[in-house]
Amino acid sequence: MPPAPNPTTPVGGDLCPPAHPTSPDPSEALVIAVTTRAIFNLEEEHKLYLDKGKEEYTRHQKSNQDKPLQPGTAFAFIQAAQYVNKKILESNPAEKDLFDILVLSNNSPESGVRIINSTKHYGKGDSIPRGACFPTGRLDEDSTQYLKSHGVKLFLSADRTDVCNALRRGTFSPPSHVQAPSTPLRVVFDGDAVLFSDETDQVFREQGLEGAVQYERAMEAVPMGEGPLKAFAMHLGKMRKKFSQEKSPIRTYLVTARSGRDMGIRAIKTLREWGLAIDEAFFMDGAPKGPILAQIQPHIFFDDGLHNIQGAQNVGVPSAWVPSCC
């Protein structure tokens, strides 16, 4: 989810205008775009759209417009992000380096009334954003074209096509469902192909484990390249530094398949070179990640391996797959 400039605006105005005068400044904030299918559970409605078409889908949404949707995978993550905003503003009411959440929908404004009502239902006390954005009005249209122009650094979607489109445009991500724990905000990153580049993964695929270990030993003093989530992690780290470690509303974790003995040193040196402080690091040496994730109980876990995503889901951890095969 690399950052992006702000050169253009869609016809008709901003993608999502500020909800009120104290909204975060997108030029300074950590901008996160989340689709309605990620923040709310819309799987039945999505199936209805696929099976019976737009008219039946719109009719269903209009007839249920006053019935709040159930929370989806990214719901707890967004709640926790808003909690971080609250703690930062308590410390400094003039602070502009905040989470800025855009709820992005391909619904038409007419059928999107239920989305807006749901954000209002859960939005008491600013627990989630109070508004939704409807830039296209077509569920089959690519709304990711607007992400870069609004400086989006993290894109959460339940749709693989959206995710791949976002990756090609230099923004990033995706979720996969479960219940959410309480604050502080807890974010878990995998290492290779997520926080770091996939250079060692490529060596592993070509030369096996021994080749990868030898490569890491030879490159130990050379920091790894950046992965798709480095920019997001760095901004999180900048926000975290506003607090002491004991009082921080943000905790970050590295949970990697690397072994600590043979391949951990380069990872630690890379984080040090970047100036990125991670609260806890776990080098699993190929062991399943599910048990440690169950203990951490993160609001979101990022990994490029579908087997790790499945393991996270099996223990009730909200997870986001970082595809490398788009």
C-alpha positions as CSV (number, residue, x, y, z in Angstrom):
1,M,0.0,0.0,0.0
2,P,2.5,2.6,-1.1
3,P,1.6,6.3,-0.8
4,A,0.4,8.3,-3.7
5,P,0.2,11.9,-4.9
6,N,-3.0,13.9,-5.2
7,P,-3.0,15.1,-8.9
8,T,-6.6,14.6,-10.0
9,T,-10.2,14.5,-8.7
10,P,-13.1,12.5,-10.2
11,V,-15.7,14.4,-12.1
12,G,-18.3,15.7,-9.7
13,G,-15.9,16.6,-6.8
14,D,-14.0,14.8,-4.1
15,L,-14.2,11.0,-3.9
16,C,-15.4,11.4,-0.3
17,P,-15.7,15.0,1.1
18,P,-14.8,15.6,4.7
19,A,-17.6,14.7,7.1
20,H,-17.0,17.7,9.2
21,P,-14.5,20.6,9.7
22,T,-12.2,18.5,12.0
23,S,-11.7,15.6,9.5
24,P,-8.1,14.6,9.0
25,D,-6.1,16.4,6.3
26,P,-5.6,13.8,3.5
27,S,-2.2,15.3,2.7
28,E,-0.9,14.5,6.2
29,A,-3.1,11.6,7.3
30,L,-2.8,7.8,6.9
31,V,-5.6,7.4,4.3
32,I,-7.3,4.0,4.3
33,A,-10.0,3.1,1.8
34,V,-12.3,0.2,2.7
35,T,-15.0,-1.2,0.6
36,T,-18.5,-1.8,2.0
37,R,-18.1,-5.6,1.5
38,A,-15.0,-5.4,3.8
39,I,-16.5,-3.3,6.5
40,F,-20.0,-4.9,6.4
41,N,-21.1,-8.4,5.8
42,L,-22.7,-8.2,2.3
43,E,-22.0,-11.7,1.1
44,E,-25.7,-12.7,0.7
45,E,-26.4,-9.4,-1.1
46,H,-23.4,-9.9,-3.4
47,K,-24.6,-13.4,-4.3
48,L,-28.1,-12.0,-5.0
49,Y,-26.5,-9.4,-7.4
50,L,-24.5,-12.2,-9.2
51,D,-27.5,-14.6,-9.4
52,K,-30.4,-12.2,-10.1
53,G,-28.9,-9.0,-11.3
54,K,-28.8,-5.3,-10.4
55,E,-32.5,-4.6,-10.3
56,E,-33.3,-7.4,-7.8
57,Y,-30.2,-6.3,-5.8
58,T,-31.4,-2.7,-5.7
59,R,-34.9,-3.7,-4.8
60,H,-33.6,-5.8,-1.9
61,Q,-31.3,-3.0,-0.6
62,K,-34.1,-0.5,-0.8
63,S,-36.6,-2.7,1.0
64,N,-34.1,-3.4,3.8
65,Q,-32.6,0.1,3.9
66,D,-33.5,0.6,7.6
67,K,-32.0,-2.8,8.6
68,P,-28.3,-2.3,9.7
69,L,-25.8,-4.6,8.0
70,Q,-23.7,-6.9,10.2
71,P,-20.0,-6.0,10.8
72,G,-17.6,-7.5,8.3
73,T,-13.9,-8.4,8.5
74,A,-12.4,-4.9,8.5
75,F,-15.0,-3.5,10.9
76,A,-12.9,-4.0,14.1
77,F,-9.8,-2.7,12.4
78,I,-11.6,0.5,11.4
79,Q,-13.0,0.9,15.0
80,A,-9.5,0.5,16.5
81,A,-8.1,3.1,14.0
82,Q,-10.7,5.6,15.1
83,Y,-9.7,4.8,18.7
84,V,-6.1,5.7,17.9
85,N,-7.4,9.0,16.4
86,K,-9.2,9.7,19.6
87,K,-6.1,9.1,21.8
88,I,-3.9,11.2,19.5
89,L,-6.3,14.1,19.6
90,E,-6.5,13.9,23.4
91,S,-2.7,14.3,23.4
92,N,-2.7,17.1,20.8
93,P,-6.0,18.5,19.5
94,A,-4.2,20.2,16.6
95,E,-2.7,17.0,15.4
96,K,-3.3,16.3,11.6
97,D,-1.4,13.0,11.3
98,L,-4.5,10.8,11.9
99,F,-6.2,7.8,10.2
100,D,-8.5,9.1,7.5
101,I,-11.1,6.4,6.5
102,L,-12.9,6.4,3.2
103,V,-15.8,3.9,2.9
104,L,-15.9,3.1,-0.8
105,S,-18.9,1.6,-2.5
106,N,-19.8,0.6,-6.0
107,N,-23.5,0.9,-5.1
108,S,-25.5,3.6,-6.7
109,P,-26.5,6.4,-4.3
110,E,-30.1,5.1,-4.5
111,S,-29.3,1.5,-3.4
112,G,-26.6,2.8,-1.1
113,V,-29.0,4.3,1.4
114,R,-28.7,1.1,3.5
115,I,-24.9,1.5,3.5
116,I,-25.2,5.1,4.8
117,N,-27.8,4.1,7.4
118,S,-25.5,1.3,8.6
119,T,-22.6,3.7,9.0
120,K,-24.8,6.0,11.0
121,H,-26.1,3.1,13.1
122,Y,-22.5,2.1,14.1
123,G,-21.1,5.6,13.9
124,K,-22.3,6.8,17.3
125,G,-19.3,8.1,19.1
126,D,-17.2,8.1,15.9
127,S,-16.6,4.4,16.1
128,I,-16.6,4.2,12.3
129,P,-16.8,6.8,9.6
130,R,-20.2,8.5,9.3
131,G,-20.3,8.5,5.5
132,A,-19.9,6.4,2.4
133,C,-18.7,7.3,-1.1
134,F,-20.4,6.2,-4.3
135,P,-18.0,7.1,-7.2
136,T,-19.3,4.7,-9.8
137,G,-22.8,3.4,-9.1
138,R,-22.0,0.1,-10.8
139,L,-21.0,-3.1,-8.9
140,D,-19.0,-4.3,-11.9
141,E,-17.0,-1.1,-12.4
142,D,-13.5,-0.5,-11.2
143,S,-13.6,2.1,-8.5
144,T,-9.9,1.6,-7.6
145,Q,-9.0,4.2,-10.3
146,Y,-9.7,6.9,-7.7
147,L,-7.4,5.6,-5.0
148,K,-4.1,7.2,-6.0
149,S,-5.6,10.6,-6.5
150,H,-6.7,10.6,-2.8
151,G,-3.4,9.5,-1.4
152,V,-4.7,6.1,-0.3
153,K,-2.0,4.0,1.4
154,L,-4.1,1.0,2.3
155,F,-7.0,-0.5,0.4
156,L,-9.1,-3.2,2.0
157,S,-11.5,-5.1,-0.2
158,A,-13.3,-8.5,-0.2
159,D,-12.9,-8.7,-4.0
160,R,-9.8,-10.1,-5.6
161,T,-10.2,-8.2,-8.8
162,D,-10.3,-4.9,-6.8
163,V,-7.2,-5.9,-5.0
164,C,-5.2,-6.7,-8.1
165,N,-6.4,-3.5,-9.8
166,A,-5.2,-1.6,-6.7
167,L,-1.9,-3.3,-6.6
168,R,-1.3,-2.5,-10.3
169,R,-2.0,1.2,-9.5
170,G,0.4,1.2,-6.6
171,T,-2.0,1.0,-3.7
172,F,-2.9,-2.1,-1.8
173,S,-4.8,-5.0,0.0
174,P,-7.9,-7.3,1.1
175,P,-9.8,-9.1,4.1
176,S,-11.4,-12.4,5.1
177,H,-13.9,-12.5,8.0
178,V,-14.2,-12.9,11.8
179,Q,-14.9,-11.3,15.2
180,A,-12.9,-8.4,16.6
181,P,-11.0,-7.8,19.7
182,S,-10.8,-4.6,21.7
183,T,-8.3,-1.7,21.6
184,P,-5.4,-0.9,21.3
185,L,-5.0,-1.4,17.6
186,R,-3.0,-4.5,16.9
187,V,-1.6,-5.1,13.5
188,V,0.5,-8.3,12.5
189,F,2.7,-8.3,9.4
190,D,4.3,-11.3,7.7
191,G,7.8,-10.6,6.5
192,D,8.8,-11.7,3.0
193,A,6.5,-10.4,0.1
194,V,4.6,-8.3,2.7
195,L,6.7,-6.1,4.8
196,F,9.9,-7.0,2.9
197,S,10.4,-7.7,-0.8
198,D,10.0,-11.3,-2.1
199,E,13.7,-11.7,-3.1
200,T,14.4,-14.5,-0.6
201,D,11.1,-16.2,-1.5
202,Q,12.3,-16.3,-5.1
203,V,15.6,-17.9,-4.0
204,F,13.7,-20.4,-1.9
205,R,11.5,-21.4,-4.9
206,E,14.5,-21.8,-7.2
207,Q,17.1,-23.3,-4.8
208,G,15.2,-24.6,-1.8
209,L,15.6,-23.9,1.9
210,E,19.4,-24.4,2.0
211,G,19.8,-22.0,-0.9
212,A,17.7,-19.4,0.8
213,V,19.7,-19.8,4.1
214,Q,23.0,-19.4,2.2
215,Y,21.6,-16.3,0.4
216,E,20.5,-14.7,3.6
217,R,23.9,-15.3,5.2
218,A,25.7,-13.8,2.2
219,M,23.3,-10.8,2.2
220,E,23.1,-10.4,6.0
221,A,24.5,-6.8,6.0
222,V,22.3,-5.7,3.1
223,P,18.8,-4.4,4.0
224,M,16.0,-6.1,2.2
225,G,13.9,-4.3,-0.4
226,E,10.6,-2.9,0.6
227,G,7.4,-4.9,0.3
228,P,3.9,-3.7,-0.6
229,L,3.1,-2.9,3.1
230,K,6.3,-1.0,4.1
231,A,4.8,2.5,3.5
232,F,1.8,1.6,5.6
233,A,3.9,0.1,8.4
234,M,6.2,3.1,8.4
235,H,3.3,5.5,8.8
236,L,1.9,3.4,11.6
237,G,5.4,3.5,13.2
238,K,5.4,7.3,12.9
239,M,2.0,7.6,14.7
240,R,3.2,5.1,17.4
241,K,6.2,7.3,18.2
242,K,3.8,10.0,19.4
243,F,3.4,7.9,22.6
244,S,5.6,6.1,25.1
245,Q,5.7,2.3,24.5
246,E,3.6,1.7,27.6
247,K,0.8,4.2,26.6
248,S,0.8,3.7,22.8
249,P,-2.7,2.8,21.3
250,I,-0.9,1.0,18.5
251,R,1.0,-2.3,18.8
252,T,2.7,-3.9,15.8
253,Y,4.0,-7.5,15.3
254,L,6.2,-9.4,12.9
255,V,5.2,-13.0,12.5
256,T,7.4,-14.7,9.9
257,A,8.1,-18.2,8.7
258,R,11.8,-17.4,8.8
259,S,13.9,-19.1,11.5
260,G,15.4,-16.8,14.0
261,R,18.8,-18.6,14.0
262,D,19.5,-18.7,10.2
263,M,17.3,-15.9,8.7
264,G,16.3,-13.6,11.5
265,I,19.3,-11.3,11.7
266,R,18.8,-9.8,8.3
267,A,15.1,-9.1,9.1
268,I,16.0,-7.3,12.3
269,K,18.8,-5.3,10.7
270,T,16.4,-4.3,7.9
271,L,13.8,-3.0,10.4
272,R,16.6,-1.1,12.2
273,E,17.9,0.4,9.0
274,W,14.3,1.6,8.2
275,G,13.9,3.0,11.7
276,L,10.8,0.9,12.1
277,A,10.1,-0.2,15.7
278,I,8.1,-3.5,15.9
279,D,6.7,-4.3,19.4
280,E,7.1,-8.1,19.1
281,A,8.7,-10.4,16.5
282,F,8.1,-14.1,16.1
283,F,10.3,-16.3,13.9
284,M,8.3,-19.4,13.4
285,D,10.8,-21.5,11.5
286,G,8.0,-22.8,9.3
287,A,5.6,-23.7,12.1
288,P,1.9,-22.8,11.8
289,K,1.1,-19.2,12.7
290,G,-2.4,-19.8,13.9
291,P,-1.6,-20.5,17.6
292,I,0.5,-17.3,18.1
293,L,-2.1,-15.2,16.2
294,A,-4.8,-16.6,18.5
295,Q,-2.7,-15.3,21.4
296,I,-2.0,-11.9,19.9
297,Q,-5.7,-11.4,18.8
298,P,-4.9,-8.8,16.1
299,H,-7.4,-6.6,14.5
300,I,-5.8,-7.5,11.2
301,F,-3.1,-9.9,10.0
302,F,-1.4,-9.4,6.6
303,D,0.2,-12.4,4.8
304,D,0.9,-13.5,1.2
305,G,0.3,-17.2,1.9
306,L,-3.2,-18.5,1.6
307,H,-2.4,-21.4,4.0
308,N,-1.5,-18.8,6.6
309,I,-4.6,-16.9,5.9
310,Q,-6.7,-20.1,6.4
311,G,-4.8,-20.8,9.6
312,A,-5.6,-17.4,10.9
313,Q,-9.3,-17.7,10.0
314,N,-9.4,-21.1,11.7
315,V,-8.5,-19.4,15.0
316,G,-10.9,-16.5,14.5
317,V,-8.3,-13.8,13.4
318,P,-9.3,-11.2,10.8
319,S,-6.9,-11.6,7.9
320,A,-5.9,-9.8,4.7
321,W,-4.3,-11.7,1.9
322,V,-1.5,-9.9,0.1
323,P,-1.5,-11.5,-3.4
324,S,1.8,-11.7,-5.3
325,C,0.3,-13.4,-8.4
326,C,-1.9,-10.6,-9.9
